[in-house]
Amino acid sequence: MTATLTREPHHVGPLANRLNTILASRGIDPGVTAEEPPAEPVTALELADARIPARYRRALADHPQITAWADQIAGAGRPGPGGPGIAEGPSLLIVGPTGTGKTHQAYGAVRALLTRGVRLRWEATTSADLHARLRPRAGHDAERELQTLARCPLLLLDDLGAAKTSEWTEELTYRLINHRYEHMLPTLITTSLPTAELRTALGDRVASRLAEMTERVILTGPDRRRTAPAA
């Protein structure tokens, strides 16, 4: 035998009755649940800004070679439902003394592609962080990490040649650059080293590939970090 449990009807208290009367007098049906306003869509640029370091979240690329590069990459992108995707294309080597805005221009280039409607999967790292991320250690798949950076549609490699070099770092950099060179994957690279010093720091194999795969953008001027803003 199955017993059926029943509840006594729930009696609404006088305070609730009064509230319902007030809502009804104002034309509000107390029995209707208010709907939350639809969430506004998050743009690709907003998603990217969440990953970009705070100092560069409003970076704008205004160098003519860099804006021309962004136009070229956007124009050559594979068509898709959400806009063109990154295809094979040229890379940029942004060169200049410390503080001339190389990193600012590089992140500005990433943002420029997004404002042009490019569907963009990208990675960014400094040369020093690259070595730290890929240094062998227990429980970490350094080879998988390297392949992620090597194969991503767009890579920003900041401050190339600034980290201490060794045979291991030279081989690591060669594998990364060579993969992107062979597959013609767009890469944004910044460095403070002139050509001769870059060749010494990275080795002939890397320097040769960079010379062929990149367009060189030269920035000049004083160190903006040390220059006080005008009053």
MARBA-3410 file (N, C-alpha, C, O; in Angstrom, 1 decimal):
231
0.8,-1.2,0.0,0.0,0.0,0.0,0.9,1.2,0.0,1.8,1.3,0.8 ~ 0.5,2.2,-0.9,1.3,3.4,-1.0,0.6,4.6,-0.4,-0.6,4.8,-0.7 ~ 1.2,5.2,0.5,0.6,6.4,1.2,0.8,7.6,0.4,1.9,7.8,-0.1 ~ -0.2,8.4,0.2,-0.1,9.7,-0.5,0.0,10.8,0.5,-0.9,11.0,1.3 ~ 1.1,11.6,0.4,1.2,12.7,1.4,0.6,14.0,0.7,0.9,14.3,-0.4
-0.1,14.7,1.5,-0.7,15.9,1.0,-0.3,17.1,1.9,0.0,16.8,3.1 ~ -0.2,18.3,1.4,0.1,19.5,2.2,-1.1,20.3,2.4,-1.9,20.4,1.5 ~ -1.1,21.0,3.5,-2.1,22.0,3.7,-1.9,23.1,2.8,-0.7,23.5,2.5 ~ -2.9,23.8,2.3,-2.6,25.0,1.4,-1.8,26.0,2.2,-2.1,26.3,3.3 ~ -0.9,26.7,1.4,0.0,27.7,2.0,-0.8,29.0,2.0,-1.2,29.5,1.0
-1.0,29.6,3.2,-1.7,30.8,3.3,-0.8,32.0,3.2,0.2,32.1,4.0 ~ -1.0,32.9,2.3,-0.2,34.1,2.2,-0.5,35.0,3.3,-1.6,35.3,3.6 ~ 0.6,35.5,3.9,0.5,36.4,5.0,-0.1,37.8,4.6,-0.1,38.1,3.5 ~ -0.5,38.5,5.6,-1.1,39.9,5.3,-0.1,40.8,4.7,-0.5,41.7,3.9 ~ 1.2,40.7,5.0,2.2,41.6,4.4,2.3,41.3,2.9,2.4,42.2,2.1
2.3,40.0,2.6,2.4,39.6,1.1,1.1,40.1,0.4,1.2,40.5,-0.7 ~ 0.0,39.9,1.1,-1.3,40.4,0.4,-1.2,41.9,0.1,-1.7,42.4,-0.9 ~ -0.7,42.6,1.1,-0.6,44.1,0.9,0.3,44.4,-0.2,0.0,45.3,-1.0 ~ 1.4,43.7,-0.3,2.4,44.0,-1.4,1.8,43.7,-2.7,2.0,44.4,-3.7 ~ 1.0,42.6,-2.8,0.4,42.2,-4.1,-0.6,43.2,-4.5,-0.8,43.6,-5.7
-1.4,43.8,-3.5,-2.3,44.8,-3.8,-1.7,46.1,-4.4,-2.2,46.7,-5.3 ~ -0.5,46.5,-3.8,0.2,47.6,-4.2,0.7,47.4,-5.7,0.6,48.3,-6.5 ~ 1.3,46.2,-5.9,1.8,45.9,-7.3,0.6,45.9,-8.3,0.8,46.4,-9.4 ~ -0.5,45.4,-7.9,-1.7,45.3,-8.8,-2.2,46.7,-9.1,-2.6,47.0,-10.3 ~ -2.1,47.6,-8.1,-2.6,49.0,-8.3,-1.7,49.8,-9.3,-2.1,50.7,-9.9
-0.5,49.3,-9.4,0.5,49.9,-10.4,0.6,49.2,-11.7,1.5,49.4,-12.5 ~ -0.3,48.3,-11.9,-0.4,47.6,-13.2,0.7,46.5,-13.3,1.0,46.0,-14.4 ~ 1.2,46.0,-12.2,2.2,44.9,-12.2,1.6,43.7,-11.7,1.0,43.6,-10.6 ~ 1.6,42.6,-12.5,1.1,41.3,-12.2,2.0,40.6,-11.2,3.1,40.2,-11.7 ~ 1.7,40.4,-10.0,2.6,39.8,-9.0,2.9,38.4,-9.3,3.8,37.8,-8.8
2.1,37.7,-10.2,2.3,36.3,-10.6,3.3,36.1,-11.7,3.7,35.0,-12.0 ~ 3.7,37.2,-12.3,4.6,37.1,-13.5,6.1,37.4,-13.0,6.4,38.3,-12.3 ~ 6.9,36.4,-13.3,8.3,36.5,-12.9,9.1,37.5,-13.9,9.0,37.3,-15.1 ~ 9.7,38.4,-13.3,10.5,39.4,-14.1,11.6,38.7,-14.9,12.3,37.9,-14.3 ~ 11.7,39.0,-16.1,12.8,38.5,-16.9,14.1,39.3,-16.9,14.0,40.6,-16.9
15.2,38.7,-16.8,16.5,39.4,-16.8,16.7,39.9,-18.2,16.4,39.3,-19.2 ~ 17.3,41.2,-18.3,17.6,41.7,-19.7,18.6,40.8,-20.4,19.5,40.3,-19.7 ~ 18.5,40.6,-21.7,19.5,39.8,-22.4,20.9,40.3,-22.2,21.1,41.5,-22.3 ~ 21.8,39.4,-22.0,23.2,39.8,-21.9,23.8,40.3,-23.2,23.5,39.8,-24.3 ~ 24.5,41.4,-23.1,25.1,42.0,-24.3,26.3,41.1,-24.7,27.0,40.6,-23.9
26.4,40.9,-26.0,27.4,40.0,-26.5,28.8,40.6,-26.2,29.0,41.8,-26.3 ~ 29.8,39.7,-25.9,31.1,40.1,-25.7,31.9,40.1,-27.0,31.9,39.0,-27.7 ~ 32.5,41.2,-27.4,33.2,41.2,-28.6,34.6,40.5,-28.5,35.1,40.3,-27.4 ~ 35.1,40.1,-29.7,36.4,39.5,-29.7,37.5,40.4,-29.2,38.5,40.0,-28.6 ~ 37.3,41.7,-29.4,38.3,42.7,-28.9,38.3,42.7,-27.4,39.3,42.8,-26.7
37.1,42.7,-26.8,37.0,42.7,-25.3,37.6,41.4,-24.8,38.2,41.4,-23.7 ~ 37.4,40.3,-25.4,38.0,39.0,-25.0,39.5,39.1,-25.0,40.2,38.6,-24.2 ~ 40.0,39.7,-26.1,41.5,39.8,-26.3,42.0,40.8,-25.2,43.1,40.5,-24.6 ~ 41.3,41.9,-24.9,41.8,42.8,-23.9,42.0,42.2,-22.6,42.8,42.6,-21.8 ~ 41.2,41.2,-22.3,41.3,40.5,-21.0,42.6,39.7,-20.9,43.0,39.4,-19.8
43.2,39.4,-22.0,44.4,38.6,-22.0,45.7,39.5,-22.2,46.8,39.1,-21.9 ~ 45.4,40.7,-22.7,46.5,41.6,-23.0,47.0,42.3,-21.7,46.1,42.7,-20.9 ~ 48.3,42.4,-21.4,48.7,43.1,-20.2,48.0,44.5,-20.1,47.8,45.2,-21.0 ~ 47.7,44.9,-18.8,46.9,46.1,-18.6,47.5,47.3,-19.3,46.8,48.2,-19.8 ~ 48.8,47.4,-19.3,49.5,48.6,-19.9,49.2,48.7,-21.4,49.3,49.8,-21.9
48.9,47.6,-22.0,48.7,47.7,-23.5,47.3,47.4,-24.0,47.0,47.2,-25.1 ~ 46.3,47.4,-23.0,44.9,47.1,-23.4,44.3,48.1,-24.3,43.2,47.9,-24.9 ~ 44.8,49.3,-24.4,44.3,50.3,-25.3,45.3,50.7,-26.4,45.3,51.7,-27.0 ~ 46.3,49.8,-26.6,47.3,50.0,-27.6,46.8,50.2,-29.0,45.9,49.4,-29.4 ~ 47.3,51.2,-29.7,46.9,51.4,-31.1,48.1,51.4,-31.9,49.1,52.1,-31.7
48.1,50.6,-33.0,49.2,50.6,-33.9,49.0,51.7,-34.9,48.1,51.7,-35.7 ~ 50.0,52.7,-34.9,49.8,53.8,-35.8,51.0,53.9,-36.8,51.0,54.9,-37.6 ~ 51.9,53.0,-36.7,53.0,53.0,-37.7,52.5,52.5,-39.0,51.8,51.5,-39.1 ~ 52.8,53.2,-40.1,52.2,52.9,-41.4,52.5,51.5,-41.9,51.6,50.8,-42.5 ~ 53.7,50.9,-41.6,54.0,49.6,-42.0,53.2,48.6,-41.3,52.8,47.5,-41.8
52.9,48.9,-40.0,52.2,47.9,-39.2,50.7,47.9,-39.6,50.1,46.9,-39.6 ~ 50.1,49.1,-39.8,48.7,49.2,-40.2,48.5,48.5,-41.6,47.5,47.9,-41.9 ~ 49.5,48.7,-42.5,49.5,48.1,-43.8,49.5,46.6,-43.7,48.9,45.9,-44.4 ~ 50.4,46.1,-42.7,50.4,44.6,-42.5,49.1,44.1,-42.0,48.6,43.0,-42.5 ~ 48.4,44.8,-41.1,47.1,44.4,-40.6,46.1,44.3,-41.7,45.3,43.4,-41.7
46.1,45.3,-42.6,45.2,45.3,-43.7,45.5,44.1,-44.6,44.6,43.4,-45.1 ~ 46.8,43.8,-44.8,47.1,42.7,-45.7,46.7,41.3,-45.1,46.1,40.5,-45.8 ~ 46.9,41.1,-43.8,46.5,39.9,-43.2,45.0,39.7,-43.1,44.5,38.7,-43.4 ~ 44.3,40.8,-42.8,42.9,40.8,-42.8,42.3,40.5,-44.2,41.3,39.7,-44.3 ~ 42.9,41.1,-45.2,42.4,40.9,-46.6,42.6,39.5,-47.1,41.9,39.0,-48.0
43.7,38.8,-46.6,44.0,37.5,-47.1,43.4,36.4,-46.2,43.6,35.2,-46.5 ~ 42.6,36.7,-45.2,42.1,35.7,-44.3,41.1,34.8,-45.0,40.4,35.2,-45.9 ~ 41.0,33.6,-44.4,40.0,32.6,-45.0,38.6,33.0,-44.5,38.4,33.4,-43.4 ~ 37.7,33.0,-45.5,36.3,33.4,-45.1,35.7,32.4,-44.2,36.0,31.2,-44.2 ~ 34.8,32.9,-43.3,34.1,32.1,-42.3,32.9,32.8,-41.8,32.7,34.0,-42.1
32.0,32.1,-41.1,30.8,32.7,-40.6,31.0,33.8,-39.7,30.1,34.7,-39.6 ~ 32.1,33.8,-38.9,32.3,34.9,-37.9,33.3,35.9,-38.4,33.8,36.7,-37.6 ~ 33.6,35.9,-39.7,34.6,36.8,-40.3,35.8,36.1,-40.8,35.9,34.9,-40.6 ~ 36.7,36.8,-41.5,37.9,36.1,-42.0,38.8,35.5,-40.9,39.0,36.2,-39.9 ~ 39.4,34.4,-41.1,40.4,33.8,-40.2,41.8,34.0,-40.7,42.0,34.3,-41.9
42.7,33.8,-39.8,44.1,34.0,-40.2,44.6,33.0,-41.2,44.3,31.8,-41.0 ~ 45.2,33.4,-42.3,45.8,32.5,-43.2,47.3,32.7,-43.2,47.8,33.5,-42.4 ~ 48.0,32.0,-44.1,49.4,32.2,-44.2,49.7,33.7,-44.6,48.9,34.3,-45.4 ~ 50.8,34.2,-44.2,51.1,35.6,-44.5,52.5,36.0,-43.9,53.1,35.2,-43.3 ~ 52.9,37.2,-44.2,54.2,37.8,-43.8,54.2,38.0,-42.3,53.2,38.1,-41.6
55.4,38.1,-41.8,55.6,38.5,-40.4,56.3,39.8,-40.3,56.8,40.4,-41.3 ~ 56.3,40.4,-39.1,57.0,41.7,-38.8,58.0,41.5,-37.8,57.9,40.8,-36.8 ~ 59.2,42.1,-38.0,60.2,42.2,-37.0,60.3,43.7,-36.6,60.8,44.5,-37.4 ~ 59.9,44.1,-35.4,59.9,45.4,-35.0,61.1,45.7,-34.2,61.3,45.1,-33.1 ~ 62.0,46.6,-34.7,63.3,46.8,-34.1,63.4,48.2,-33.6,62.9,49.2,-34.2
64.1,48.4,-32.5,64.3,49.7,-32.0,64.9,49.7,-30.6,64.8,48.7,-29.9 ~ 65.5,50.8,-30.2,66.1,50.9,-28.8,65.0,50.7,-27.7,63.8,50.8,-28.0 ~ 65.5,50.4,-26.5,64.5,50.3,-25.4,63.7,51.5,-25.3,64.1,52.6,-25.3 ~ 62.4,51.3,-25.1,61.5,52.4,-24.8,60.9,53.1,-26.0,60.3,54.2,-25.8 ~ 61.1,52.6,-27.2,60.6,53.3,-28.3,59.2,52.8,-28.8,58.6,53.3,-29.8
58.5,51.9,-28.0,57.2,51.6,-28.2,57.0,50.3,-29.0,55.9,50.1,-29.7 ~ 57.9,49.4,-29.0,57.8,48.2,-29.8,56.7,47.3,-29.4,55.9,46.8,-30.2 ~ 56.6,47.0,-28.1,55.6,46.2,-27.5,54.2,46.8,-27.7,53.3,46.1,-28.0 ~ 54.2,48.1,-27.5,52.9,48.9,-27.7,52.4,48.7,-29.2,51.2,48.4,-29.4 ~ 53.3,48.8,-30.1,52.9,48.6,-31.5,52.5,47.2,-31.8,51.6,47.0,-32.6
53.2,46.2,-31.2,52.9,44.8,-31.5,51.5,44.5,-30.9,50.7,43.8,-31.6 ~ 51.2,44.8,-29.7,49.8,44.6,-29.2,48.8,45.4,-30.0,47.7,45.0,-30.1 ~ 49.2,46.6,-30.4,48.3,47.4,-31.2,48.0,46.7,-32.5,46.9,46.8,-33.0 ~ 48.9,45.9,-33.1,48.7,45.2,-34.3,47.7,44.0,-34.1,46.8,43.8,-34.9 ~ 47.8,43.4,-32.9,46.8,42.3,-32.6,45.4,42.9,-32.5,44.5,42.4,-33.0
45.3,44.1,-31.8,44.0,44.7,-31.7,43.5,45.2,-33.0,42.3,45.3,-33.3 ~ 44.4,45.7,-33.9,44.0,46.1,-35.2,43.4,45.0,-36.0,42.4,45.3,-36.8 ~ 43.9,43.8,-35.9,43.3,42.7,-36.7,41.9,42.4,-36.2,41.0,42.2,-36.9 ~ 41.7,42.5,-34.8,40.4,42.3,-34.3,39.4,43.3,-34.7,38.2,43.0,-35.0 ~ 39.8,44.6,-34.7,38.9,45.7,-35.2,38.6,45.5,-36.6,37.6,46.1,-37.1
39.4,44.8,-37.4,39.1,44.6,-38.8,38.2,43.3,-39.0,38.0,42.9,-40.1 ~ 37.8,42.7,-37.9,36.8,41.6,-38.0,37.5,40.2,-38.2,36.8,39.3,-38.5 ~ 38.8,40.1,-37.9,39.5,38.9,-38.1,39.2,38.0,-36.9,39.3,38.4,-35.8 ~ 38.8,36.7,-37.2,38.7,35.7,-36.2,40.1,35.2,-35.8,40.8,34.7,-36.6 ~ 40.5,35.5,-34.6,41.9,35.4,-34.3,42.2,34.6,-33.1,41.6,34.8,-32.0
43.0,33.5,-33.3,43.5,32.7,-32.1,45.0,33.1,-32.1,45.7,32.9,-33.0 ~ 45.4,33.6,-30.9,46.8,34.1,-30.9,47.4,33.8,-29.5,46.7,33.5,-28.5 ~ 48.7,33.8,-29.5,49.5,33.6,-28.3,50.6,34.7,-28.2,51.0,35.3,-29.2 ~ 51.0,35.1,-27.0,52.0,36.1,-26.8,52.9,35.7,-25.6,52.5,35.1,-24.6 ~ 54.2,35.9,-25.8,55.2,35.6,-24.8,56.4,36.5,-25.0,56.7,36.9,-26.1
57.1,36.7,-23.9,58.5,37.3,-24.1,59.5,36.2,-24.3,59.2,35.0,-24.0 ~ 60.6,36.6,-24.8,61.7,35.6,-25.0,62.1,34.9,-23.7,62.3,33.7,-23.6 ~ 62.2,35.7,-22.6,62.6,35.1,-21.3,61.5,34.2,-20.8,61.8,33.1,-20.3 ~ 60.2,34.6,-20.9,59.1,33.8,-20.5,59.0,32.5,-21.3,58.6,31.4,-20.8 ~ 59.4,32.6,-22.6,59.3,31.4,-23.4,60.3,30.3,-22.9,59.9,29.2,-22.8
61.5,30.7,-22.5,62.4,29.8,-22.0,61.9,29.2,-20.6,62.1,28.0,-20.4 ~ 61.3,30.1,-19.8,60.8,29.6,-18.5,59.7,28.6,-18.7,59.6,27.6,-18.0 ~ 58.8,28.9,-19.7,57.6,28.0,-19.9,58.1,26.6,-20.4,57.4,25.6,-20.1 ~ 59.1,26.6,-21.2,59.5,25.4,-21.9,60.7,24.6,-21.1,61.1,23.6,-21.6 ~ 61.1,25.2,-20.0,62.2,24.5,-19.3,61.6,23.2,-18.7,60.6,23.2,-18.1
62.3,22.1,-19.0,61.8,20.8,-18.5,61.7,20.7,-17.0,62.5,21.1,-16.2 ~ 60.5,20.2,-16.5,60.2,20.0,-15.1,59.2,18.9,-15.0,58.4,18.7,-15.9 ~ 59.1,18.4,-13.8,58.2,17.3,-13.5,56.8,17.7,-13.7,56.4,18.8,-13.2 ~ 56.0,16.9,-14.4,54.6,17.1,-14.5,54.2,18.2,-15.6,53.1,18.6,-15.7 ~ 55.2,18.6,-16.4,54.9,19.6,-17.4,55.3,19.1,-18.7,56.5,18.6,-18.9
54.4,19.2,-19.7,54.7,18.7,-21.1,55.3,19.9,-21.9,54.5,20.6,-22.5 ~ 56.6,20.1,-21.8,57.2,21.2,-22.5,57.0,21.1,-24.1,56.9,22.1,-24.7 ~ 57.1,19.9,-24.6,56.9,19.7,-26.0,55.6,20.1,-26.5,55.4,20.7,-27.6 ~ 54.5,19.8,-25.8,53.2,20.2,-26.1,53.1,21.7,-26.1,52.4,22.3,-26.9 ~ 53.7,22.3,-25.1,53.7,23.8,-25.0,54.4,24.4,-26.2,53.9,25.4,-26.7
55.5,23.9,-26.6,56.2,24.4,-27.8,55.3,24.3,-29.0,55.3,25.2,-29.8 ~ 54.7,23.1,-29.2,53.8,23.0,-30.4,52.7,23.9,-30.4,52.2,24.4,-31.5 ~ 52.1,24.2,-29.2,51.0,25.2,-29.2,51.5,26.6,-29.7,50.8,27.2,-30.4 ~ 52.7,27.0,-29.3,53.2,28.3,-29.7,53.6,28.2,-31.2,53.4,29.2,-31.9 ~ 54.2,27.1,-31.6,54.6,27.0,-33.0,53.5,27.0,-34.0,53.6,27.5,-35.1
52.3,26.4,-33.6,51.3,26.2,-34.5,50.1,27.3,-34.5,49.3,27.3,-35.3 ~ 50.1,28.1,-33.4,49.0,29.0,-33.3,49.0,30.0,-34.5,50.1,30.3,-35.0 ~ 47.8,30.4,-35.0,47.7,31.2,-36.2,48.5,32.5,-36.1,49.0,33.0,-37.1 ~ 48.6,33.1,-34.9,49.4,34.4,-34.8,50.2,34.3,-33.5,49.6,34.0,-32.4 ~ 51.4,34.6,-33.5,52.3,34.6,-32.3,52.9,35.9,-32.2,53.5,36.5,-33.1
52.9,36.5,-31.0,53.7,37.7,-30.6,54.8,37.3,-29.7,54.6,36.8,-28.6 ~ 56.0,37.4,-30.3,57.3,37.0,-29.5,58.0,38.3,-29.2,58.6,38.9,-30.1 ~ 57.9,38.7,-27.9,58.4,40.0,-27.5,59.9,39.9,-27.0,60.2,39.0,-26.3 ~ 60.7,41.0,-27.3,62.0,41.1,-26.7,62.9,39.9,-27.1,63.6,39.4,-26.3 ~ 62.9,39.5,-28.3,63.7,38.4,-28.8,65.2,38.8,-28.6,65.6,39.9,-29.0
65.9,37.8,-28.1,67.4,38.0,-27.9,67.7,38.7,-26.6,68.9,38.8,-26.3 ~ 66.7,39.0,-25.8,67.0,39.7,-24.5,67.4,38.7,-23.4,68.2,39.1,-22.5 ~ 66.9,37.5,-23.5,67.2,36.5,-22.5,68.6,35.9,-22.6,69.2,35.9,-23.7 ~ 69.2,35.4,-21.6,70.5,34.8,-21.6,70.4,33.5,-22.5,69.5,32.8,-22.4 ~ 71.4,33.4,-23.4,71.3,32.3,-24.4,72.2,31.2,-24.0,73.2,31.3,-23.2
71.9,30.0,-24.6,72.7,28.8,-24.4,72.4,27.9,-25.6,71.6,28.3,-26.4 ~ 73.1,26.8,-25.7,72.8,25.9,-26.8,71.3,25.4,-26.8,70.7,25.3,-27.8 ~ 70.8,25.2,-25.5,69.4,24.8,-25.4,68.4,25.9,-25.9,67.5,25.6,-26.6 ~ 68.6,27.1,-25.4,67.7,28.2,-25.8,67.8,28.5,-27.3,66.8,28.8,-28.0 ~ 69.0,28.4,-27.9,69.2,28.6,-29.3,68.5,27.5,-30.1,67.8,27.8,-31.1
68.5,26.3,-29.7,67.8,25.2,-30.4,66.3,25.4,-30.2,65.6,25.1,-31.2 ~ 65.9,25.8,-29.1,64.5,26.0,-28.8,63.9,27.1,-29.7,62.9,27.0,-30.3 ~ 64.6,28.2,-29.8,64.2,29.3,-30.6,64.2,28.9,-32.1,63.3,29.3,-32.9 ~ 65.2,28.1,-32.5,65.3,27.7,-33.9,64.0,26.8,-34.2,63.5,27.0,-35.3 ~ 63.7,25.9,-33.4,62.5,25.0,-33.7,61.2,25.9,-33.8,60.4,25.6,-34.7
61.1,26.8,-32.9,59.9,27.7,-32.9,59.8,28.5,-34.2,58.8,28.5,-34.9 ~ 60.9,29.2,-34.5,61.0,30.1,-35.7,60.9,29.3,-37.0,60.2,29.7,-37.9 ~ 61.6,28.1,-37.0,61.6,27.3,-38.2,60.2,26.8,-38.6,59.9,26.8,-39.7 ~ 59.5,26.4,-37.6,58.1,25.9,-37.9,57.3,27.0,-38.5,56.5,26.8,-39.4 ~ 57.3,28.2,-37.9,56.5,29.3,-38.4,57.0,29.7,-39.7,56.2,30.2,-40.6
58.3,29.7,-40.0,58.9,30.0,-41.3,58.4,29.0,-42.3,58.0,29.5,-43.4 ~ 58.5,27.7,-42.1,58.1,26.7,-43.1,56.6,26.8,-43.4,56.2,26.5,-44.5 ~ 55.8,27.1,-42.4,54.3,27.1,-42.6,53.8,28.5,-42.8,52.6,28.7,-42.9 ~ 54.7,29.5,-42.9,54.3,30.9,-43.3,53.2,31.4,-42.3,52.3,32.0,-42.8 ~ 53.4,31.2,-41.1,52.5,31.7,-40.1,52.8,33.1,-39.6,54.0,33.3,-39.2
51.9,34.0,-39.7,52.2,35.4,-39.3,52.8,35.5,-37.8,52.2,34.9,-36.9 ~ 53.9,36.2,-37.7,54.5,36.3,-36.4,54.9,37.8,-36.1,55.5,38.4,-37.0 ~ 54.6,38.3,-35.0,55.0,39.6,-34.6,56.2,39.5,-33.6,56.1,38.9,-32.5 ~ 57.4,40.0,-34.0,58.6,39.8,-33.2,59.1,41.2,-32.9,59.2,42.0,-33.8 ~ 59.5,41.4,-31.6,60.2,42.7,-31.3,61.5,42.4,-30.7,61.8,41.3,-30.1
62.5,43.3,-31.0,63.8,43.1,-30.5,64.5,44.5,-30.3,64.2,45.4,-31.1 ~ 65.4,44.6,-29.4,66.2,45.8,-29.2,67.6,45.6,-29.8,68.4,46.6,-29.8 ~ 67.9,44.5,-30.4,69.2,44.2,-30.9,69.3,44.5,-32.4,68.4,44.2,-33.1 ~ 70.4,45.2,-32.7,70.7,45.4,-34.2,71.0,44.1,-34.8,71.2,43.1,-34.2 ~ 71.0,44.0,-36.2,71.1,42.8,-36.9,72.3,42.0,-36.5,72.2,40.8,-36.3
73.5,42.6,-36.4,74.7,41.8,-36.1,74.6,41.1,-34.7,75.0,40.0,-34.6 ~ 74.1,41.9,-33.7,74.0,41.3,-32.4,72.9,40.3,-32.3,73.0,39.3,-31.6 ~ 71.8,40.5,-33.1,70.8,39.5,-33.1,71.3,38.1,-33.7,70.9,37.1,-33.2 ~ 72.1,38.2,-34.7,72.7,37.0,-35.3,73.6,36.3,-34.3,73.6,35.1,-34.3 ~ 74.3,37.1,-33.6,75.2,36.5,-32.6,74.4,35.8,-31.5,74.7,34.7,-31.0
73.3,36.5,-31.0,72.5,35.9,-29.9,71.7,34.7,-30.3,71.5,33.8,-29.5 ~ 71.2,34.7,-31.6,70.3,33.6,-32.0,70.9,32.6,-32.9,70.3,31.5,-33.0 ~ 72.0,32.9,-33.5,72.6,31.9,-34.4,72.2,32.2,-35.8,71.2,32.9,-36.1 ~ 73.0,31.7,-36.8,72.8,32.0,-38.2,71.5,31.4,-38.7,70.9,32.1,-39.5 ~ 71.2,30.2,-38.2,69.9,29.6,-38.8,68.7,30.4,-38.5,67.9,30.6,-39.4
68.6,30.9,-37.3,67.4,31.7,-36.9,67.4,33.1,-37.6,66.4,33.5,-38.2 ~ 68.6,33.7,-37.6,68.7,35.0,-38.2,68.4,35.0,-39.7,67.8,35.9,-40.3 ~ 68.9,33.9,-40.4,68.6,33.8,-41.8,67.1,33.7,-42.1,66.6,34.3,-43.0 ~ 66.4,32.9,-41.3,65.0,32.7,-41.5,64.2,34.0,-41.2,63.3,34.3,-41.9 ~ 64.6,34.7,-40.2,64.0,36.0,-39.8,64.1,37.0,-41.0,63.2,37.7,-41.3
65.3,37.0,-41.6,65.6,37.9,-42.7,64.6,37.7,-43.9,64.2,38.6,-44.5 ~ 64.3,36.4,-44.1,63.4,36.1,-45.2,61.9,36.2,-44.9,61.1,36.7,-45.7 ~ 61.5,35.8,-43.7,60.1,35.7,-43.3,59.5,37.0,-42.8,58.3,37.2,-42.8 ~ 60.3,38.0,-42.5,59.8,39.2,-41.8,60.1,40.5,-42.7,61.0,40.6,-43.4 ~ 59.2,41.4,-42.5,59.4,42.8,-42.9,59.9,43.6,-41.7,59.3,43.5,-40.6
61.0,44.3,-41.9,61.6,45.0,-40.8,60.9,46.4,-40.6,60.8,47.2,-41.5 ~ 60.5,46.6,-39.3,59.9,47.9,-39.0,60.9,48.5,-37.9,61.1,47.9,-36.9 ~ 61.4,49.7,-38.2,62.4,50.3,-37.4,61.7,51.5,-36.6,61.2,52.4,-37.2 ~ 61.8,51.5,-35.3,61.3,52.5,-34.4,62.5,53.3,-33.9,63.5,52.7,-33.5 ~ 62.4,54.6,-33.8,63.5,55.4,-33.3,62.9,56.4,-32.2,61.7,56.5,-32.0
63.8,57.1,-31.6,63.4,58.1,-30.6,64.0,57.7,-29.2,64.6,56.7,-29.0 ~ 63.7,58.6,-28.2,64.2,58.4,-26.9,63.4,57.4,-26.1,62.3,57.0,-26.6 ~ 63.9,56.9,-25.0,63.2,56.0,-24.1,62.0,56.7,-23.5,62.1,57.6,-22.7 ~ 60.8,56.3,-24.0,59.6,57.0,-23.5,59.3,56.7,-22.1,58.6,57.5,-21.4 ~ 59.8,55.7,-21.5,59.6,55.4,-20.1,60.4,56.4,-19.2,60.0,56.6,-18.1
61.4,56.9,-19.7,62.3,57.9,-19.0,62.0,59.3,-19.3,62.5,60.2,-18.6 ~ 61.1,59.5,-20.3,60.8,60.9,-20.7,59.5,61.4,-19.9,58.5,60.7,-20.1 ~ 59.6,62.4,-19.2,58.5,62.9,-18.5,57.4,63.5,-19.4,57.8,64.2,-20.4 ~ 56.1,63.2,-19.2,55.1,63.7,-20.1,55.1,65.2,-20.1,55.3,65.8,-19.0 ~ 54.7,65.8,-21.2,54.6,67.3,-21.2,53.5,67.8,-20.3,52.5,67.1,-20.2
53.7,68.9,-19.7,52.7,69.5,-18.8,51.5,70.0,-19.6,50.6,70.5,-19.0
END
